[in-house]
Each structure stands twice: as structure tokens, then as C-alpha cells.
Amino acid sequence: MVKFTAEELRRIMDFKHNIRNMSVIAHVDHGKSTLTDSLVAAAGIIAQEVAGDVRMTDTRQDEAERGITIKSTGISLYYEMSDDALKSYKGERNGNEYLINLIDSPGHVDFSSEVTAALRITDGALVVVDCVEGVCVQTETVLRQALGERIRPVLTVNKMDRCFLELQVDGEEAYQTFQRVIENANVIMATYEDPLLGDCQVYPEKGTVAFSAGLHGWAFTLTNFAKMYASKFGVDEAKMMERLWGENFFDPATKKWTTKNTGSPTCKRGFVQFCYEPIKQIINTCMNDQKDKLWPMLQKLGVTMKSEEKDLMGKALMKRVMQTWLPASNALLEMMIFHLPSPATAQKYRVENLYEGPLDDPYATAIRNCDPEGPLMLYVSKMIPASDKGRFFAFGRVFSGKVSTGLKVRIMGPNYVPGEKKDLYVKSVQRTVIWMGKKQETVEDVPCGNTVAMVGLDQFITKNATLTNEKEADAHPIRAMKFSVSPVVRVAVQCKVASDLPKLVEGLKRLAKSDPMVVCTIEESGEHIIAGAGELHLEICLKDLQDDFMGGAEIIKSDPVVSFRETVLEKSCRIVMSKSPNKHNRLYMEARPMEDGLAEAIDEGRIGPRDDPKARAKILSEEFGWDKDLAKKIWCFGPETTGPNMVVDMCKGVQYLNEIKDSVVAGFQWASKEGALAEENMRGICFEVCDVVLHADAIHRGGGQIIPTARRVIYASQLTAKPRLLEPVYLVEIQAPEQALGGIYSVLNQKRGHVF
């Protein structure tokens, strides 16, 4: 039974030190949703017996059919911790009740935009790693995203049951495997670590690593065992913790600890002797149905079973015994509460990554202090389709202030520039809702530090937006999210029946809202194009489009097409010139390829249009060998003002140059979006304006004269610099049984793939 009501949740929402916002991230099929089930069961939302099989957070039908998570789903859980469990907790807290806003995210690379959306609104992450497969490609990608958002990770080594049942490994070997997994994860964390976040590596002996079996619903951290042995043998808990990991060996014959193996047959590593062997023993006893041995063992551990559970056999018995002895929820919850930051702590160091404006204005201060009385700052990271067709919930996180039902808010879209009217709306929130798995509960208001869903804003938000109070005209928006994959696979869609066209247009609008990544455009030929991250992503999008957003109207789709990029290989062979239509203005330009690594630096956001020019000039001169003065004369980046191409001004002493700058930039944005070779985006080209001859009369050098001229001269300079097409490459790691290798090689060769 559900152990809490919406009112109780609302009460704890005010205790910002007792909230934890966390997402579950991992490689595909390492057991995120299954593990989430144990936590949901502990809060009483689903029954403990079915936890691990229902996958509560996979709410869609196709998620259940395919057995993968597609959309990230939020769920709010309420727990009461015992005083005993919290006595060693050092941080601030109000009472023993905790609210955990948990977001289960997909692992598949095609849906990594969902992971980004989940990470933006959480402060901590539970990284799940399969103990047999270890750290994989996607684990690294999501970890890098998390650390980029300054999110503190804790690790759980999942699928422990495979070690005991399927592989039957002995203790020492298992220890080495776990040690290697944890080390690999720590290497990634050390690589991307942020000085403000401090040391974010994980250590079993500090309690930041759990060992779990999601399917069977049990888990432990070394704290659990240290507590048990500390009370049993009367030793200090902290000392016991240190002994349970690393190079510490215990010999029961001499009852002494040593730091190296003495070679006697009874001498074993602390972890093996005190954690691994007891679990192995109990599992084997259950599997062999030796009940006469089992009950005395359980009595010693202080585990009491219900009378009806004593009749279970084999695997079912093992599952119950392990769940009663080491419940997954307790171990994981303790780890989250002790080692993940509350919003009050996390927003102190996350504010720089989040807020675009000056870091000392009232909005940044309110975010930093997580102040419920301050101005409202709320970031909507995704739109969730509601059960009634065509409506959406705006799902996001309140960083400061309070959002309440009926409040008038100022909506700043992704293209909003402070001081302008573009992409700005003032509307009122109809209802504020908190998410409880498959159903929503309406609450009066939601204070900062919490996740919230809002009704009534779906007409004004496409994918994400920043909300603030209607009077706060000086507020800057919260920084847009950075996705680790880009939409490169495109299909054209059209209706089977021409009269369904309005449905298709409306459906595409809704599709663009529902997915943080998908891009819907109309080509000049009138085709409707949908771009996604991969074929699976597109397949899911098209299914949604047809079934949910168009009411089952049939559509025809083309084969997937891949986007190319255009670049140049060397400097233009001559300076090119083009005249304006009225023959009064001339632009001289040349193109050259950017230095190695510069385009990537722009993609990653290390160099961009919003940086301080001096800081940017420093990076360009030190890392890429640019001239310092030249580095300060970058006019713009493109396409979309942030892309990996730029225009640099090399003119000396030209009159009226500032007046045509905007027109040249506009022409460049147009040209860099549709290059000369195949009308694809350009990449990695630096255009240098060498000289400009302008008419003295302002009327003869307006935008109508300069923009087409700039576009033509950019095309000419690209074509004189050995233009080339770039195609996208997927870097993949494939795991397969040996007998399938031949098939994999032939599939890769068909697609011109290379195996390193």
C-alpha cells in the first residue's frame, strides 16, 4: 500500500535539506529500471513480491514490449529513516523524513537526450554498472554528461546474482572483478572532474559504492556489514569499514589482521571473508533446500521469516531470504541520503553552470541559496504528453522561489535575448502537479529544490524554457542544455491520403514538443523532414506521430538519409571578390580550414560567442596558435550563431565597416547553413574578410545589397579552397558471442565500417 499522501509530500518539500533529486543512469541493459523498482516498492507504491519484474517506471506500451526504457520518468518517493540509521549523518537535516525525486532514464544511445533532460533537473546520479560486463561506452558517455552538469555520482555494482548463480566465481576472483569495475569508473570521473565539485570518485570503504542484485531485490554497502560485525564483536564501526576493502586479510585461526596474504589456507581477504562468503553460503543453502541448516544461520543474523515464507523452495526462497536480510532499498537509500547533495548544497556550485546572467544579481543569489522567498526561477527540461490527447505537462525543476496554481509567469524560450520581446510570453499556470509514477497528484504550490509538472503552458513552450515571475524583466534565462549526440538521421514523411495534411502538420508540432532532441523542418520542395539521433529513435518518433499525435492516420516515410557536412582542405588559392547588385560595393574574402581540434572545442562549448573576448583570445592564441589581435576580431559563429564556422575581420582602416557587419553576418548564417556543394551545413571553415569597398551613401549599402553579396563571396571562397563533404561516423563498441563474429564483420563491411 502507498504509505504516504500528496499532503505529506508537500509538507517535506519545504525542508530543502531533506530532499534528494537524483537520476539513475547506466549503459543499456545494466538494470536501471529493475533497480528502481526496489526503491519504489520500499515506498509502498508497488508490492515487494513483484519488484524487479513490473519495471514501474517503463510506463509506455512499447517500452514494455521491447524491454527498454525510452522516455525518462519521474517519481516522488517518501521515506522515514530510523534514528539509528541517521546517527552518523553529519549534514544538516530536519527530522527523519526524506523526499526523493527519482528519475529513471534510458540507457540506449539514441535516447541520450532524455538523459541530458533528466540530469539538468537533478543533483545526484546513481550510476549502475553490470559486474560482469563492467564499464561500457554508454556508461562513459552518461558519466561525462553528468559531471559536465556538476552532478555528484554514487556507484552500484549490479547483477551480483550472476556471480553467485551463473558464474559461480570464488571470493578472491569476484573481489578483483569488482575492484576493476570501480577503478574503471573512477578513471572516467577523474578525467572529467570539476574543481568546484571536489573529489567525485567513489570508494567502497567510504560507503559510496553499493553491491546489488536488482532482479532479486537485495543490495548492500560495506556500512551494512561493518555495523553488523561492529555490534557482534564490539569493534569500532569505522575501523571495520576500512578492513572490509583493499589489502586487508584476516586469519580466523590466529584471529589477526594482516596487510598481505600469509599463505595459510584459512587466511582470506576481509571483503571475501566477511561479506562475500556469508552471502554465497546463504544462497547455496537456499538453492540446495537445506532448510535445517538455513534457519540457525538466519537466527544468528537476526533475520526472522514469516511462517508462510518458510515453505518456499529454491530460487523463490533465496529471493525472500536475501530481501529480508539485505533489502535493496535500505542500502541504496542510505547511500543516497548520506552521499548525494541536497538542493541547498548542490545549487551553491551549480549556479555558474545554470545561470546566464551576472552571478551577483538577485536571481543568481536566490538560486545559490535555494531561497523559497526569492524570485521564481524554474527550468522546464522536457514536455510530457498527458493522457488526454494533444495536451502536455511541462516538467522541470524549481531552482528558487515558489510556483503555485494560477501564478502568472514569464516564459523565456531558448531564443530569448534579455531586453527584447522575441520568444517571450506571459501566461498563468493552470495547475501544479507532482509525479507519482503512473499518476499525478495536484498540489497548491511547489517550493524550490523540487521537480514539478505544470499544466497550461504547452502552447508556449516547444522543448525547454526558463520561467520566472511576470514582473521580473531583468532576469536572464537558464543556460540551454548541451546534448552529447546530434540529430543526423533524417526521413521525409508524407500522408497517404492528401486530406490528412493538416493532421500531419499538427502532429509534427506535437512531436517536436514531446522529444527533447527531434527536429522537424519543411524543405523548399515542401517535404516534411524529421531528424533524429538514430534509426531506433526515428522509429519510435514515427510510431508516436502516427498513433498518438495523428490519431492513426497513415503516413508514408522515405528511407533514412544521413546529414553530411561541408568543409575545405586548404586556404583559398586566391582572394575572391563579389560585387553588390547595384555595382557600388565590393567584398573581398578568403576561406581556410580551422586548426585541428578547434571545431570540436566549439562543439563542446569551450569556445563560443558568449565567452569573454579576452579569455577566448587567450585560448585561441595558446592552444591553436592564432594571432592575439586577430582572435579579438571574430565577428560571429555559424550556423545558428553557435556552429563550428566563423567570420574573422582582417581589414585595415575601412570606413563604414561597422554598418555592414550585421548584413555580412546574416549572409554568412544563411550560407553556412546551406553550403555550396550540397546545401548542407558547413563545418570547420574560417572565413577572413580581407577588404571591403563601400559606397559613401548609406542608402546604397543596405541589407538588400550586402546580404546576397556576402553569401556569394562566401560560396566562392569555399569553392576555391578544395571543398570536401564530411560524413558522420558512429563510434561503437560491439559485444557478441564468438559464433556471431562472422555476421558482424559482414554487416560492418556492407556499411563501409572499419574494425580497429
C-alpha positions in Angstrom: 0.0 0.0 0.0 1.1 3.6 -0.6 2.5 4.8 2.7 2.1 8.5 2.0 -0.3 11.1 0.6 0.3 14.2 -1.6 -0.2 16.4 1.6 2.7 14.6 3.4 4.9 15.0 0.4 4.0 18.7 0.1 5.0 19.2 3.8 8.5 17.8 3.3 9.0 19.8 0.2 9.7 22.8 2.5 12.7 21.1 4.2 15.2 21.7 1.5 17.9 19.7 3.4 15.8 16.6 3.3 15.2 16.5 -0.4 17.3 14.5 -2.8 16.9 14.9 -6.6 18.6 12.0 -8.4 18.6 10.2 -11.7 19.5 6.6 -12.4 22.0 6.4 -15.3 23.8 3.5 -16.9 24.7 1.6 -20.1 21.8 -0.1 -21.9 20.5 -3.2 -20.1 22.6 -2.9 -16.9 19.4 -2.9 -14.8 18.3 0.7 -14.1 14.6 0.2 -14.2 14.7 -3.1 -12.3 16.8 -1.5 -9.6 14.4 1.5 -9.4 11.6 -1.0 -8.7 13.1 -1.9 -5.3 13.1 1.7 -4.3 9.5 2.2 -5.5 8.5 -0.9 -3.6 10.0 0.3 -0.4 7.9 3.5 -0.6 4.9 1.2 -0.9 3.8 2.1 -4.4 4.2 -1.5 -5.7 4.2 -4.8 -3.9 7.6 -6.1 -2.8 7.0 -9.5 -4.3 6.7 -8.2 -7.9 9.5 -5.7 -7.6 12.1 -6.3 -10.3 9.5 -7.7 -12.8 7.0 -4.9 -13.2 9.5 -2.1 -14.2 7.2 0.5 -12.8 9.0 3.4 -14.5 8.6 1.9 -18.0 5.1 3.4 -18.4 4.6 3.2 -22.2 3.4 0.1 -24.0 6.3 -0.1 -26.5 8.7 0.1 -23.5 7.2 -3.0 -22.0 7.2 -4.8 -25.4 10.8 -4.0 -26.3 12.1 -4.3 -22.7 13.9 -1.0 -23.0 13.3 2.4 -21.4 12.6 5.1 -24.0 11.4 8.2 -22.0 12.8 9.3 -18.7 10.1 9.1 -16.0 10.0 10.9 -12.7 8.6 9.6 -9.4 8.5 11.1 -6.0 9.1 8.9 -3.0 8.7 9.5 0.7 10.8 7.6 3.3 11.2 7.8 7.0 14.6 6.8 8.3 15.2 5.4 11.7 17.3 7.5 14.2 19.7 4.6 14.4 20.5 4.8 10.7 20.9 8.6 10.8 23.1 9.0 13.8 26.3 9.0 11.8 24.9 11.5 9.3 26.9 14.8 9.5 24.9 17.2 7.3 22.0 19.4 8.1 18.6 17.8 8.3 15.1 18.5 9.6 13.7 15.3 11.3 13.9 11.9 9.8 11.6 12.2 6.8 13.1 12.3 3.3 11.7 13.1 -0.1 13.5 11.5 -3.0 12.6 12.7 -6.5 13.9 9.9 -8.6 14.2 9.9 -12.4 14.7 6.7 -14.3 16.5 7.4 -17.6 17.1 5.3 -20.7 20.4 3.7 -21.4 20.2 3.5 -25.2 22.5 5.9 -27.0 19.6 7.0 -29.3 17.8 8.4 -26.3 20.7 10.2 -24.6 18.9 13.5 -25.0 16.4 12.1 -22.4 19.3 11.5 -20.1 20.5 15.1 -20.5 17.0 16.4 -19.7 16.9 14.2 -16.6 20.4 15.3 -15.4 19.6 19.0 -15.7 16.9 18.8 -13.1 18.7 16.5 -10.6 21.7 17.0 -8.3 22.9 13.4 -7.9 23.2 10.3 -10.0 23.1 6.7 -9.2 25.4 5.0 -11.8 24.6 1.4 -12.4 27.3 -0.9 -13.7 26.9 -4.6 -14.6 29.5 -6.5 -12.5 30.2 -8.9 -15.4 30.2 -6.6 -18.4 31.9 -3.8 -16.5 32.1 -0.1 -17.6 30.9 0.2 -21.2 30.8 3.0 -23.8 27.4 4.4 -22.8 28.4 4.4 -19.1 31.3 6.7 -20.0 29.0 9.0 -22.1 26.4 9.4 -19.4 29.0 9.9 -16.7 30.7 12.6 -18.8 27.3 14.3 -19.2 26.6 14.1 -15.5 30.0 15.6 -14.5 29.6 18.3 -17.1 26.3 19.3 -15.3 28.2 19.1 -12.0 26.3 16.2 -10.7 27.7 14.0 -7.9 27.7 10.3 -8.7 27.4 7.2 -6.5 28.0 3.8 -8.0 26.2 0.5 -7.6 27.7 -2.7 -9.0 24.6 -4.5 -10.2 23.7 -8.1 -11.2 25.6 -9.6 -8.3 23.4 -12.7 -8.6 25.2 -13.6 -11.8 28.4 -14.0 -9.8 26.8 -16.4 -7.4 24.5 -18.5 -9.6 25.6 -18.2 -13.3 29.3 -17.9 -13.0 30.0 -19.4 -9.5 33.2 -17.4 -9.0 35.1 -17.7 -5.8 35.6 -14.7 -3.5 39.1 -13.5 -4.5 38.2 -13.5 -8.2 35.0 -11.7 -7.5 36.8 -9.1 -5.5 39.3 -8.5 -8.3 36.4 -8.1 -10.8 34.6 -5.5 -8.6 37.8 -3.7 -7.9 38.4 -3.4 -11.7 34.9 -2.1 -12.4 35.2 0.5 -9.6 38.6 1.5 -10.9 37.4 2.0 -14.4 34.5 4.2 -13.3 36.9 6.3 -11.1 39.3 6.8 -14.1 36.4 8.4 -16.1 35.4 10.5 -13.1 38.9 11.7 -12.6 39.2 12.6 -16.3 36.1 14.9 -16.3 36.2 16.2 -12.8 35.3 19.7 -12.0 37.4 21.6 -9.3 34.3 23.1 -7.8 32.7 19.7 -7.3 35.7 18.4 -5.5 36.7 14.7 -5.5 33.8 12.9 -7.1 35.4 9.4 -7.2 33.7 6.6 -5.4 35.2 4.4 -2.7 33.6 1.2 -1.2 35.2 1.8 2.2 33.6 5.3 2.4 30.2 3.9 1.5 29.8 5.4 -1.9 29.7 2.1 -3.7 26.8 -0.4 -3.3 26.7 -4.0 -4.5 23.2 -5.0 -5.7 21.1 -7.6 -7.4 18.2 -5.7 -8.8 16.2 -8.7 -10.1 16.2 -10.3 -6.7 15.8 -7.0 -4.8 18.8 -7.1 -2.4 21.8 -4.9 -2.1 24.4 -4.0 0.5 27.1 -1.4 1.1 30.1 -2.1 3.3 28.4 0.0 6.0 25.7 -2.7 6.5 28.3 -5.4 7.2 30.5 -3.1 9.3 27.5 -2.3 11.5 26.6 -5.9 11.9 30.1 -7.0 12.8 30.8 -4.0 15.0 27.9 -4.8 17.3 28.7 -8.6 17.2 32.4 -8.3 18.0 32.4 -5.0 19.8 34.8 -3.2 17.5 34.7 0.3 16.1 32.5 0.6 13.0 34.8 3.0 11.1 37.8 0.6 11.7 35.8 -2.3 10.5 34.8 -0.4 7.3 38.4 0.2 6.3 39.2 -3.5 6.9 36.4 -4.7 4.6 38.0 -3.5 1.4 41.5 -3.3 -0.1 44.6 -5.2 1.0 43.4 -6.4 4.4 43.5 -10.1 5.2 42.1 -12.0 8.2 43.1 -15.4 9.5 40.4 -16.9 11.8 42.9 -19.5 13.1 45.2 -16.8 14.6 42.4 -14.1 14.8 44.8 -11.5 13.4 44.6 -8.9 10.6 47.5 -8.6 8.1 48.1 -6.4 5.1 49.3 -9.3 3.0 48.3 -12.9 2.4 50.2 -15.1 4.8 49.6 -18.2 2.6 47.8 -20.2 5.3 44.7 -21.9 3.9 42.3 -20.1 6.3 43.7 -16.6 5.6 41.3 -14.6 3.4 40.7 -11.0 2.3 38.4 -9.1 4.6 35.8 -8.5 1.9 35.7 -12.1 0.9 35.7 -13.5 4.5 33.1 -11.2 5.9 30.9 -10.1 3.0 31.1 -12.4 0.0 31.4 -15.8 1.7 28.3 -15.4 4.1 26.1 -14.3 1.1 27.4 -17.2 -1.0 26.8 -19.6 1.8 23.2 -18.5 2.3 22.4 -18.5 -1.4 23.8 -22.0 -1.8 22.0 -23.3 1.3 18.7 -21.9 -0.1 19.3 -23.3 -3.6 20.0 -26.7 -2.3 16.9 -26.6 0.0 19.0 -27.4 3.2 16.4 -25.8 5.5 17.7 -27.4 8.6 21.0 -25.6 8.1 19.3 -22.4 7.0 17.2 -21.4 10.0 20.0 -21.4 12.6 22.1 -19.3 10.1 19.3 -16.8 9.8 18.8 -16.7 13.5 22.4 -15.7 14.1 22.0 -12.9 11.6 18.8 -11.7 13.3 16.6 -12.4 10.3 13.1 -13.5 11.0 11.0 -15.1 8.3 7.2 -15.2 8.2 5.7 -18.7 8.7 4.2 -18.9 5.2 7.6 -17.9 3.7 9.3 -20.9 5.3 7.5 -23.3 2.8 9.1 -21.7 -0.3 11.6 -23.7 -2.3 14.8 -23.0 -4.3 15.1 -19.6 -6.0 11.9 -18.2 -4.5 13.2 -19.0 -1.0 16.5 -17.4 -1.8 14.9 -14.3 -3.1 12.8 -13.8 0.1 15.7 -14.6 2.4 18.0 -12.1 0.7 15.3 -9.4 0.5 14.6 -9.8 4.2 18.3 -9.9 5.2 19.7 -7.2 2.9 16.8 -5.2 1.4 18.0 -3.2 -1.6 16.0 -0.1 -0.7 17.7 0.4 2.7 21.3 0.1 1.3 20.7 2.4 -1.7 18.6 4.9 0.3 21.2 5.3 3.0 23.9 5.8 0.3 21.8 8.4 -1.4 20.9 10.3 1.7 24.4 10.3 3.1 26.4 10.9 -0.1 24.3 12.8 -2.6 23.8 16.5 -2.1 20.5 18.2 -1.1 19.4 21.1 -3.4 20.6 23.6 -0.8 24.2 22.2 -1.1 24.2 21.5 -4.9 22.9 24.8 -6.1 25.8 26.6 -4.5 28.2 25.2 -7.1 25.8 24.5 -9.9 24.7 28.2 -10.3 27.6 29.1 -12.5 26.7 26.3 -15.0 23.0 27.2 -14.9 22.5 31.0 -14.9 23.5 33.0 -17.9 23.4 36.5 -16.4 25.8 38.1 -13.9 26.5 35.8 -10.9 25.8 38.5 -8.3 22.3 39.6 -9.3 19.3 38.7 -7.2 18.4 35.8 -9.4 21.8 34.1 -9.2 21.8 34.7 -5.4 18.4 33.2 -5.0 19.4 30.1 -6.9 22.7 29.8 -4.9 20.8 30.0 -1.6 17.9 27.9 -2.9 15.7 30.6 -1.4 11.9 29.9 -1.4 11.1 33.6 -0.7 13.3 34.8 -3.6 12.1 35.4 -7.2 10.9 32.3 -9.1 13.5 30.7 -11.3 12.3 27.4 -12.9 13.8 25.4 -15.8 11.5 23.3 -17.9 13.7 20.5 -19.3 11.1 18.4 -21.2 7.4 18.2 -22.2 5.5 15.0 -21.2 2.4 14.0 -23.2 -0.7 14.0 -21.0 -3.3 11.2 -21.1 -5.8 13.5 -22.9 -4.7 13.7 -26.5 -2.7 16.7 -27.5 -2.0 18.2 -24.1 1.4 18.3 -22.5 2.8 18.7 -19.0 5.8 21.0 -18.7 8.2 19.1 -16.5 11.0 20.9 -14.8 12.8 21.9 -11.6 12.2 24.9 -9.4 15.6 26.5 -8.6 14.4 29.4 -6.4 11.1 30.9 -5.3 7.8 29.0 -5.4 5.5 28.0 -8.3 1.8 27.9 -7.5 -1.5 27.2 -9.2 -2.8 30.3 -11.0 0.6 32.1 -10.9 1.3 34.4 -13.8 4.8 33.5 -15.2 7.1 35.0 -17.7 8.2 32.3 -20.2 11.6 32.8 -21.8 12.2 30.4 -24.7 15.6 29.2 -25.9 16.0 32.1 -28.4 15.1 34.8 -25.9 17.6 37.7 -25.6 17.3 39.9 -22.4 15.7 43.2 -23.3 14.0 42.0 -26.4 10.4 40.8 -27.0 11.3 37.7 -29.1 10.3 34.3 -27.8 8.8 35.7 -24.6 5.3 35.1 -23.3 3.4 35.9 -20.0 0.9 33.2 -19.1 -0.6 31.7 -16.0 0.0 28.2 -14.7 -3.3 26.3 -14.5 -2.3 23.5 -12.2 0.9 22.4 -10.5 1.3 18.6 -10.3 3.8 16.2 -8.7 4.6 13.0 -10.3 3.9 9.7 -8.6 4.8 7.1 -11.2 1.8 6.4 -13.4 -0.5 9.0 -11.8 -0.2 12.7 -10.9 -1.3 14.4 -7.7 -2.3 18.1 -7.8 -0.7 20.3 -5.1 -1.3 24.0 -4.3 2.4 25.1 -4.8 5.8 23.7 -5.1 8.8 25.4 -3.4 12.4 25.4 -4.7 14.6 22.3 -4.8 11.8 20.1 -6.2 10.7 18.8 -9.5 7.3 19.8 -10.8 4.9 19.3 -13.7 2.7 22.2 -14.9 -0.5 22.3 -16.9 -1.5 25.1 -19.3 1.9 26.2 -20.7 2.1 23.7 -23.5 1.2 26.2 -26.3 4.1 28.4 -25.5 7.0 26.1 -24.8 8.5 23.9 -27.6 11.1 21.8 -25.8 12.5 23.8 -22.9 12.3 27.2 -21.3 13.0 29.3 -18.2 10.1 30.6 -16.2 10.2 33.5 -13.7 7.6 35.9 -12.1 5.8 38.2 -14.6 7.4 41.4 -13.2 11.0 40.2 -13.3 12.1 41.8 -16.5 15.8 41.8 -15.8 16.1 38.0 -15.3 18.4 36.2 -17.6 17.4 32.7 -18.8 19.0 29.5 -17.5 21.5 28.1 -19.9 20.3 25.7 -22.7 21.2 22.1 -22.4 24.1 20.6 -24.3 23.3 17.2 -26.0 26.1 14.7 -26.5 24.6 13.3 -29.8 23.1 15.3 -32.6 20.2 14.6 -34.9 21.9 13.2 -38.0 19.5 10.6 -39.4 16.6 12.1 -41.4 13.4 10.8 -43.0 10.8 12.5 -45.2 7.2 11.9 -44.2 4.0 12.5 -46.2 0.3 11.5 -45.8 -1.2 8.5 -47.6 -4.4 10.5 -48.0 -3.8 14.1 -49.1 -6.7 15.4 -46.9 -4.8 14.3 -43.8 -2.2 17.0 -44.3 -3.4 19.4 -41.5 -3.2 16.4 -39.2 0.4 15.8 -40.2 1.4 19.4 -39.6 -0.3 19.4 -36.2 1.2 16.0 -35.4 4.7 17.2 -36.2 4.3 20.3 -33.9 3.4 17.9 -31.1 6.2 15.5 -31.8 8.7 18.4 -31.7 7.4 19.2 -28.2 7.4 15.7 -26.8 11.0 14.8 -27.6 13.9 17.0 -26.4 16.0 16.2 -29.4 13.9 15.6 -32.5 13.9 18.3 -35.2 11.0 18.8 -37.7 11.6 21.0 -40.7 10.0 21.8 -44.1 12.3 21.7 -47.1 12.0 24.1 -50.0 10.4 21.3 -52.0 7.6 21.1 -49.5 8.7 17.8 -47.9 8.3 17.4 -44.2 11.6 16.2 -42.7 12.1 14.6 -39.3 15.7 14.3 -37.9 16.6 12.0 -35.0 19.7 10.6 -33.3 19.5 7.1 -34.9 17.2 4.7 -36.6 15.6 3.4 -33.3 14.9 7.0 -32.2 13.2 7.7 -35.5 11.2 4.5 -35.4 9.8 5.4 -32.0 9.1 9.0 -33.1 7.3 7.9 -36.2 5.2 5.4 -34.2 4.3 8.2 -31.7 3.5 10.6 -34.6 1.1 8.1 -36.3 -0.6 6.6 -33.2 -0.7 9.4 -30.7 -0.4 12.7 -32.5 -2.3 12.0 -35.7 -5.0 9.6 -34.4 -3.9 6.7 -36.5 -3.8 8.4 -39.9 -1.5 6.6 -42.2 1.8 8.1 -43.3 4.5 7.2 -45.8 8.1 7.6 -44.9 11.2 7.6 -47.1 14.4 5.7 -46.3 16.6 7.3 -43.7 19.0 9.8 -45.1 22.1 10.9 -43.3 23.1 14.6 -43.0 26.5 15.5 -44.4 28.7 18.5 -43.6 30.9 20.6 -45.9 34.4 21.6 -45.3 37.6 22.8 -47.0 41.1 21.3 -47.1 43.4 24.3 -47.7 43.4 28.1 -48.0 41.7 29.6 -51.0 44.0 29.7 -54.0 43.2 33.4 -54.5 41.3 36.2 -52.8 37.8 36.2 -54.2 35.7 39.3 -54.8 32.0 39.8 -55.4 30.0 43.0 -56.3 26.7 44.0 -54.9 23.7 44.1 -57.4 24.0 47.9 -57.8 27.8 47.6 -58.5 28.7 50.1 -55.8 30.1 47.8 -53.1 32.7 45.1 -53.2 33.6 42.4 -50.7 36.9 40.5 -50.8 37.3 37.3 -48.8 39.2 34.0 -48.5 38.4 30.8 -46.7 40.7 28.5 -44.8 40.3 25.3 -42.7 40.3 25.7 -38.9 43.1 24.2 -36.9 42.7 20.6 -35.7 40.5 20.4 -32.6 39.1 23.9 -32.9 35.8 22.8 -34.4 35.4 20.2 -31.6 36.2 22.9 -29.0 33.4 25.0 -30.4 31.0 22.0 -30.4 31.8 21.2 -26.8 31.2 24.8 -25.9 34.7 25.6 -24.7 34.9 28.4 -27.2 31.7 30.2 -28.2 30.0 33.6 -29.0 29.1 34.2 -25.3 32.7 34.0 -24.0 34.6 36.9 -22.8 36.6 38.1 -25.9 39.9 38.3 -23.9 39.5 34.8 -22.4 38.6 33.5 -25.9 41.6 35.2 -27.5 43.9 33.6 -24.9 42.7 30.1 -25.6 42.9 30.7 -29.4 46.5 32.0 -29.2 47.8 29.5 -26.7 46.1 26.3 -27.9 45.6 27.0 -31.6 48.4 29.4 -32.5 46.2 32.4 -33.5 47.5 35.9 -33.6 46.2 37.7 -30.4 44.8 40.7 -32.1 43.1 38.6 -34.8 41.4 36.4 -32.1 39.6 39.5 -30.8 38.1 40.3 -34.2 35.8 37.3 -34.6 32.5 38.7 -35.9 30.3 35.6 -35.4 30.0 31.8 -35.3 27.6 29.9 -37.5 25.2 28.3 -38.5 22.7 29.1 -35.7 25.2 31.6 -34.2 27.0 28.7 -32.3 28.2 26.4 -35.1 31.8 25.4 -35.9 32.5 28.1 -38.5 33.4 31.7 -38.1 34.0 35.1 -39.8 37.1 37.0 -38.9 37.7 40.6 -39.8 41.2 41.2 -41.3 40.5 44.6 -42.8 42.7 47.6 -42.1 41.2 51.1 -42.0 38.0 50.6 -43.8 35.2 53.2 -43.4 31.6 52.3 -42.5 32.7 48.7 -41.8 30.5 48.5 -38.6 27.4 49.5 -40.6 27.6 46.4 -42.9 28.7 44.0 -40.2 25.1 42.8 -39.4 24.4 42.2 -43.1 27.6 40.2 -43.7 26.8 38.1 -40.6 23.3 37.5 -41.9 24.6 36.4 -45.3 27.1 34.1 -43.5 24.4 32.5 -41.3 22.5 31.8 -44.5 25.5 30.4 -46.4 26.9 28.3 -43.6 23.5 26.6 -43.1 23.3 25.7 -46.8 26.7 25.3 -48.3 27.7 25.5 -52.0 28.3 21.7 -52.5 25.1 20.0 -51.4 23.2 22.6 -49.4 24.3 21.0 -46.1 25.8 22.7 -43.0 29.4 23.8 -43.2 31.9 22.7 -40.6 35.4 23.8 -39.6 35.8 26.7 -42.1 37.2 30.1 -41.1 36.2 33.0 -43.5 38.5 36.0 -43.5 37.2 39.4 -44.7 40.3 40.8 -46.4 38.9 44.1 -47.7 35.7 46.0 -48.3 35.0 48.8 -50.8 31.7 50.6 -49.9 29.6 53.4 -51.4 29.7 56.6 -49.3 25.9 57.0 -49.4 24.2 54.8 -46.7 21.2 54.1 -48.9 23.3 52.2 -51.5 24.7 49.8 -48.9 21.6 48.5 -47.2 20.9 44.8 -46.3 19.4 44.1 -49.7 22.7 44.9 -51.4 25.1 43.4 -48.9 23.4 40.1 -47.7 23.3 38.3 -51.1 26.8 39.6 -51.9 28.2 38.2 -48.7 26.6 34.9 -49.4 28.0 34.7 -52.9 31.5 35.7 -51.9 31.4 33.0 -49.1 30.4 30.4 -51.6 33.2 31.5 -54.0 35.8 31.4 -51.3 34.6 27.9 -50.2 34.8 26.6 -53.8 38.3 27.9 -54.3 39.6 26.2 -51.2 39.3 22.5 -52.2 35.8 21.8 -50.8 35.0 18.3 -49.4 32.0 16.5 -47.9 32.2 15.0 -44.4 30.0 12.1 -43.4 29.1 11.3 -39.8 30.7 8.3 -38.1 29.4 6.2 -35.3 32.0 5.0 -32.9 30.5 1.8 -31.4 31.7 -1.0 -29.1 30.1 -4.3 -30.0 29.8 -7.2 -27.6 28.8 -10.5 -29.1 29.3 -14.3 -28.7 32.1 -15.8 -30.8 29.8 -17.6 -33.2 28.2 -14.3 -34.3 31.5 -12.6 -35.2 31.4 -13.5 -38.9 27.9 -12.0 -39.3 29.0 -8.8 -37.5 32.0 -8.4 -39.8 29.9 -8.8 -42.9 27.3 -6.3 -41.7 30.0 -3.7 -40.9 31.6 -4.2 -44.3 28.3 -3.6 -46.1 28.2 -0.2 -44.4 31.9 0.6 -45.2 32.7 0.1 -41.5 36.2 -0.4 -40.1 37.2 -2.6 -37.1 40.2 -1.3 -35.1 
